[in-house]
Amino acid sequence: MTKPKESRPKSKPILKSLWFLGGTVTIASLAVMWVSYSFLSKNGAPEDEAGFNVYQYHFAMIAENTDTSFWNDVYEGTVERAAEYGAYVEQPGEGLSVRLSVEDAINMAIYEEVDGIFLRPAEGPGIQAMIDKAVDRGIPVITMEKDIPDSRRQGFVGINDYFLGQEYGKRILKIAGGDTGLVTVLVPGASFNETSRSWFRQGLSNTVKSDAIRFDFRIIRDDKGLNNAEEVIHGMAAGYMECPDIIICLDEVITQTTYQILREWEPAKQVTVIGSSVSDTIAEGIAQGYIDSTITIDPAAMGRMSVDAMMTYKRHHMVSYYTEVNTRLIDHDSVGEYGKEEEDGGEGHREK
């Protein structure tokens, strides 16, 4: 078994991070030290005689957008499982006044000499190089939800894009009528690169084998949390583009944006929406009939499985190349269960 690390002051990772950022961080960002201190105190690690938390592993969890309810659930699942192994998980740069890019966050994790990185890869050619850089420094990387298969990452936990396309195809076959002609797919450009779109399209088309149904892929751009999904959907409403019979939304933000616009659009309920992920807003849209269903993976389970994969590698220097997280479809018949699970603390939502 790996020898436990010596006790360290709770604020050390953040202090090193602030030194790394240098002049780019304002004095106000020192408040993040308190965030780190509070988090470590709650992470369940035993204390030594000096009162410092003793931990065996220090992991970094990195994603481009950490503000969604889906990612919050992923983080919770990761933290809870890590505590069982005597480890804590931090999100580099969390609490700073300026959000770090994924590349900068990976560099910070490397500088802190973390024991492993959980990464939800962002779009861009530099991410593969950053993964390989971390691995070169002896830091294993587990990708989550999206994969960079050509990188040197140790394992991937999620569902691959081909299988995801199949899941959406199955739902289309179930709800499509004889007059269904056009399915518009709203693809988040930041998380679905050309390879991802190609695999998703193959899974979708190989499942929906109908000459009558056409697919129109629309790339949704993201600019620091703002996207052009509203512009695209208003274009449908105004007749600037063909109005589809079914809209597929491939992330939480696009799904919520589509629902909010459709509530004010007169023919909205004639358009069937299949969303992604689940949140209170999406559940509301399903209950009101503006969203047919949403396809999601269990976020907390993905977090727990990622920690298990990391610990398998840490202990045995090998891990499964791909660990699949099951998908779950939430529709009008099952959305009430989601609400009950939230009231019960989410345990039913998180366990398969």
TIGURO-255363 format. One line per 8 residues: number of its first residue (from 1); their letters; for each residue x, y, z of C-alpha. Coordinates in pm, 1 decimal. Layout:
BEGIN
NUM	a	X/Y/Z | ...
This chain:
BEGIN
1	mtkpkesr	0.0/0.0/0.0 | 123.3/349.7/-82.4 | 289.5/517.9/213.5 | 74.4/804.4/345.6 | 205.6/1149.4/279.3 | 321.0/1367.6/562.8 | 75.2/1616.4/702.4 | 64.0/1940.5/509.9
9	pkskpilk	-92.8/2274.7/599.9 | -441.8/2283.7/457.5 | -380.5/2593.7/249.5 | -59.5/2479.7/78.7 | -210.8/2382.6/-262.2 | -373.3/2721.9/-289.8 | -59.5/2907.8/-178.5 | 142.7/2728.5/-445.2
17	slwflggt	-128.1/2805.6/-697.6 | -126.9/3174.7/-614.3 | 251.6/3183.7/-650.9 | 215.3/3008.8/-988.0 | -38.4/3263.4/-1109.9 | 184.8/3549.4/-997.2 | 73.8/3893.3/-1103.4 | -240.7/3767.4/-1278.3
25	vtiaslav	-421.6/3710.6/-950.3 | -558.4/4001.7/-749.9 | -525.3/4034.6/-374.0 | -897.0/3968.6/-341.9 | -838.0/3615.8/-470.0 | -665.8/3529.2/-142.9 | -1014.1/3458.0/-14.8 | -989.1/3125.9/-194.1
33	mwvsysfl	-753.7/3012.5/82.9 | -1048.7/3006.1/316.9 | -1248.4/2803.5/63.6 | -966.3/2549.3/51.6 | -936.3/2545.9/430.3 | -1309.2/2488.1/479.7 | -1322.7/2217.6/213.7 | -1034.4/2019.3/358.1
41	skngaped	-1190.5/2038.9/703.1 | -1507.8/1879.2/568.9 | -1341.3/1608.7/363.8 | -1337.0/1350.4/635.1 | -959.5/1311.9/671.3 | -818.5/1242.9/1018.8 | -617.3/1511.7/1194.8 | -263.5/1484.9/1324.7
49	eagfnvyq	-143.7/1620.7/1658.1 | -96.6/1968.2/1512.1 | -456.9/1976.2/1393.7 | -379.7/1945.3/1023.4 | -575.8/1706.7/804.0 | -380.3/1397.1/705.7 | -449.8/1272.4/354.4 | -292.8/1007.4/139.5
57	yhfamiae	-384.5/1146.0/-201.8 | -444.4/1489.4/-349.2 | -641.7/1492.7/-676.5 | -738.2/1775.3/-911.4 | -1071.2/1784.1/-1093.1 | -1081.0/2002.6/-1404.1 | -1358.8/2102.1/-1645.4 | -1434.5/2399.3/-1865.4
65	ntdtsfwn	-1780.4/2468.1/-1723.5 | -1830.1/2378.5/-1358.7 | -2143.6/2588.4/-1305.3 | -2407.8/2336.5/-1416.6 | -2611.3/2123.6/-1177.1 | -2484.6/1817.3/-1363.2 | -2120.8/1899.5/-1292.0 | -2196.1/1985.3/-929.9
73	dvyegtve	-2337.6/1633.5/-888.9 | -2028.5/1486.7/-1058.1 | -1806.9/1677.3/-816.2 | -2006.2/1565.7/-513.5 | -1980.1/1202.1/-618.6 | -1606.8/1238.8/-673.2 | -1545.6/1404.7/-337.1 | -1754.1/1148.8/-148.0
81	raaeygay	-1575.2/849.7/-302.2 | -1231.6/1010.4/-263.9 | -1290.8/1058.3/108.7 | -1335.2/681.5/140.1 | -979.2/641.6/12.4 | -838.6/907.8/241.8 | -806.4/1158.7/-39.6 | -935.1/1503.7/-118.7
89	veqpgegl	-1024.6/1662.8/-448.8 | -983.1/2027.3/-539.2 | -1084.5/2218.5/-849.4 | -777.7/2430.3/-937.1 | -857.3/2799.0/-943.0 | -1200.6/2755.8/-786.4 | -1294.0/3079.6/-612.1 | -1049.7/3295.7/-806.3
97	svrlsved	-1184.4/3616.5/-958.5 | -1085.5/3503.6/-1309.4 | -1179.9/3158.7/-1437.8 | -880.1/2957.1/-1549.1 | -867.7/2791.1/-1887.3 | -848.0/2411.9/-1886.1 | -485.5/2436.3/-1998.8 | -396.3/2672.1/-1712.9
105	ainmaiye	-579.6/2452.8/-1462.0 | -381.3/2148.1/-1577.9 | -58.0/2347.3/-1549.5 | -155.9/2448.3/-1196.6 | -227.9/2085.4/-1104.8 | 110.2/1982.8/-1245.5 | 283.2/2257.3/-1046.2 | 106.3/2139.4/-729.7
113	evdgiflr	233.7/1786.1/-801.9 | -110.0/1632.9/-753.9 | -146.6/1255.1/-739.9 | -393.0/1243.2/-1027.1 | -619.6/1451.3/-1250.1 | -987.0/1397.4/-1329.6 | -1049.2/1582.6/-1654.2 | -1358.4/1672.2/-1853.5
121	paegpgiq	-1167.5/1766.1/-2171.6 | -1238.6/2091.8/-2350.3 | -1233.1/2141.7/-2725.8 | -900.8/2237.6/-2878.3 | -583.6/2076.9/-3012.0 | -381.9/2170.7/-2705.1 | -570.7/1948.1/-2460.5 | -409.9/1625.8/-2580.6
129	amidkavd	-66.8/1781.5/-2537.0 | -158.8/1893.6/-2184.5 | -275.6/1542.3/-2089.9 | 48.3/1397.9/-2222.4 | 245.6/1663.0/-2033.1 | 80.2/1561.1/-1705.6 | 146.7/1191.9/-1773.0 | 510.2/1272.9/-1854.0
137	rgipvitm	531.6/1427.2/-1504.0 | 406.7/1101.5/-1352.1 | 49.3/1228.1/-1296.8 | -220.1/984.7/-1417.7 | -522.4/1131.5/-1595.7 | -876.5/992.4/-1604.7 | -1104.7/1158.8/-1861.0 | -1472.4/1196.4/-1769.3
145	ekdipdsr	-1783.8/1216.2/-1988.9 | -1580.2/1308.6/-2300.2 | -1265.4/1132.6/-2410.6 | -937.6/1210.0/-2587.1 | -859.0/854.6/-2700.4 | -538.6/948.9/-2883.3 | -387.5/1094.2/-2567.5 | -189.4/905.6/-2305.0
153	rqgfvgin	-466.2/927.0/-2048.1 | -495.0/617.6/-1826.4 | -871.5/561.9/-1855.2 | -1204.8/707.1/-1963.0 | -1528.1/700.3/-1760.9 | -1851.2/789.6/-1939.3 | -2036.6/684.6/-2252.1 | -1877.6/702.4/-2595.2
161	dyflgqey	-2036.9/917.2/-2861.2 | -2143.7/628.0/-3086.4 | -2342.5/464.3/-2807.0 | -2487.7/802.6/-2712.5 | -2609.1/844.6/-3070.9 | -2773.4/504.5/-3046.7 | -2961.9/607.4/-2731.2 | -3104.1/916.4/-2899.3
169	gkrilkia	-3187.8/709.1/-3207.2 | -3389.8/464.9/-2996.0 | -3592.4/750.9/-2851.9 | -3657.3/896.1/-3197.9 | -3788.9/559.6/-3318.4 | -4021.8/543.4/-3019.5 | -4176.6/888.4/-3060.6 | -4155.2/951.9/-3436.8
177	ggdtglvt	-4479.5/953.5/-3630.5 | -4542.5/882.2/-3994.7 | -4506.9/1251.4/-4077.0 | -4172.0/1299.6/-3896.9 | -3934.7/1438.5/-4155.7 | -3666.4/1658.1/-3997.7 | -3461.8/1614.5/-3680.1 | -3240.1/1909.8/-3583.5
185	vlvpgasf	-2947.0/1829.7/-3356.2 | -2809.1/2121.1/-3151.5 | -2446.8/2031.9/-3083.0 | -2233.8/2217.6/-2825.9 | -1924.6/2310.3/-3022.3 | -1714.1/2339.8/-2708.0 | -1753.9/1973.0/-2613.9 | -1831.2/1792.7/-2942.0
193	netsrswf	-1542.6/1815.5/-3185.1 | -1554.8/1677.9/-3538.3 | -1460.7/1328.0/-3424.1 | -1730.7/1327.7/-3155.2 | -1991.6/1453.0/-3401.7 | -1892.9/1187.9/-3654.1 | -1928.1/902.9/-3404.9 | -2255.7/1043.1/-3269.1
201	rqglsntv	-2395.4/1078.6/-3621.2 | -2301.0/719.8/-3704.5 | -2468.5/585.2/-3391.4 | -2778.1/793.0/-3464.9 | -2811.1/706.5/-3834.0 | -2732.5/337.5/-3783.4 | -3019.4/322.1/-3534.3 | -3271.0/537.0/-3724.9
209	ksdairfd	-3265.8/357.4/-4058.2 | -3535.3/560.2/-4230.1 | -3507.5/740.9/-4562.3 | -3797.5/962.3/-4454.7 | -3609.5/1118.8/-4161.7 | -3339.2/1377.6/-4228.6 | -3086.6/1507.8/-3978.7 | -2967.9/1868.3/-3959.1
217	friirddk	-2669.0/1930.7/-3729.5 | -2634.6/2284.8/-3593.7 | -2319.8/2380.1/-3401.6 | -2394.7/2592.8/-3096.8 | -2110.1/2826.5/-3012.0 | -2024.9/2906.4/-2653.0 | -1865.7/3232.2/-2546.1 | -1794.1/3236.7/-2172.9
225	glnnaeev	-2129.4/3085.1/-2082.5 | -2332.5/3257.8/-2355.4 | -2446.2/3055.0/-2655.6 | -2628.7/3117.1/-2981.1 | -2895.1/2849.9/-2925.5 | -3151.9/3127.4/-2881.6 | -3058.8/3274.2/-3219.5 | -3092.1/2935.5/-3390.8
233	ihgmaagy	-3431.1/2855.4/-3237.5 | -3567.3/3203.1/-3310.1 | -3457.6/3143.1/-3668.8 | -3683.9/2838.6/-3677.4 | -3973.0/3034.5/-3529.4 | -3930.6/3320.6/-3775.6 | -3911.2/3087.4/-4072.5 | -3548.4/3165.7/-4157.1
241	mecpdiii	-3477.4/2795.0/-4142.9 | -3693.6/2486.6/-4171.1 | -3882.4/2406.9/-3852.7 | -3797.0/2053.9/-3737.4 | -4032.7/1792.4/-3602.3 | -3781.2/1690.4/-3335.9 | -3500.1/1889.1/-3170.6 | -3215.4/1707.2/-2996.6
249	cldevitq	-3018.5/1917.1/-2744.0 | -2683.0/1770.5/-2648.0 | -2606.4/1949.6/-2325.0 | -2781.9/2090.7/-2019.1 | -2749.2/2460.3/-2107.5 | -2880.3/2415.1/-2464.1 | -3171.1/2205.9/-2334.0 | -3269.4/2473.6/-2081.9
257	ttyqilre	-3235.7/2753.1/-2338.4 | -3452.8/2564.6/-2586.8 | -3721.8/2503.0/-2325.8 | -3728.1/2867.1/-2214.8 | -3774.7/2987.5/-2574.5 | -4034.4/2725.5/-2664.1 | -4254.9/2834.1/-2373.8 | -4315.9/3161.1/-2559.7
265	wepakqvt	-4340.0/3013.8/-2909.0 | -4696.0/2947.7/-3027.0 | -4634.4/2621.6/-3218.1 | -4388.7/2499.8/-2953.3 | -4579.2/2189.7/-2848.6 | -4579.1/2069.6/-3207.8 | -4200.7/2041.7/-3182.2 | -4069.1/1747.0/-2981.1
273	vigssvsd	-3756.3/1811.6/-2775.0 | -3517.5/1544.5/-2648.7 | -3273.4/1698.1/-2404.0 | -2953.2/1609.1/-2224.6 | -2873.8/1590.3/-1852.1 | -3131.0/1680.6/-1590.0 | -3192.6/1980.2/-1366.9 | -3493.5/2131.9/-1192.2
281	tiaegiaq	-3556.0/2349.0/-1500.5 | -3540.0/2053.7/-1740.2 | -3765.2/1847.1/-1513.8 | -4013.8/2135.4/-1515.2 | -4005.9/2141.9/-1896.4 | -4078.8/1769.6/-1911.4 | -4365.1/1800.5/-1663.4 | -4517.0/2087.1/-1867.1
289	gyidstit	-4485.2/1897.4/-2195.2 | -4235.7/2126.9/-2368.1 | -3962.5/1864.1/-2340.5 | -4045.3/1506.7/-2433.9 | -3757.7/1351.9/-2239.5 | -3394.6/1386.9/-2148.9 | -3111.3/1135.9/-2172.2 | -2857.9/1159.0/-1894.6
297	idpaamgr	-2590.0/960.5/-1725.9 | -2579.2/936.7/-1348.1 | -2340.7/1223.9/-1264.2 | -2253.9/1123.0/-908.8 | -2197.6/763.6/-1021.5 | -1958.1/889.8/-1288.3 | -1766.9/1076.4/-1018.4 | -1745.7/769.8/-795.1
305	msvdammt	-1645.2/541.1/-1082.2 | -1374.3/785.7/-1187.4 | -1220.4/775.3/-839.9 | -1236.6/394.3/-841.2 | -1059.8/391.3/-1178.7 | -791.6/628.7/-1052.8 | -731.3/426.5/-738.0 | -711.7/104.3/-939.3
313	ykrhhmvs	-435.7/262.5/-1145.2 | -257.8/406.4/-841.5 | -249.5/68.3/-670.6 | -200.2/-169.6/-962.5 | -58.9/55.2/-1239.5 | -332.0/-60.3/-1475.0 | -696.5/25.9/-1528.5 | -972.0/-45.6/-1778.4
321	yytevntr	-932.5/161.6/-2094.9 | -1305.8/244.7/-2092.0 | -1553.5/232.0/-1802.8 | -1911.6/278.3/-1918.7 | -2164.9/475.5/-1715.8 | -2521.3/369.9/-1790.3 | -2761.3/618.8/-1944.6 | -3102.5/696.4/-1803.2
329	lidhdsvg	-3405.3/833.1/-1985.8 | -3635.9/1064.0/-1792.0 | -3974.2/1132.4/-1951.5 | -4319.0/1249.8/-1839.6 | -4388.3/917.8/-1668.0 | -4066.6/915.0/-1465.5 | -3997.3/1283.9/-1404.0 | -4192.4/1269.1/-1077.1
337	eygkeeed	-3932.6/1023.7/-946.7 | -3661.3/1281.4/-1011.3 | -3844.7/1534.1/-795.1 | -3886.3/1282.7/-514.1 | -3521.1/1186.1/-533.1 | -3417.7/1551.5/-496.7 | -3636.1/1583.6/-185.5 | -3476.6/1268.8/-41.7
345	ggeghrek	-3128.9/1410.1/-93.5 | -3065.8/1268.5/-436.9 | -2973.6/913.2/-332.8 | -3228.6/753.9/-563.3 | -3110.8/973.7/-846.6 | -2752.3/874.5/-797.8 | -2774.1/500.6/-752.9 | -2855.0/264.9/-1036.0
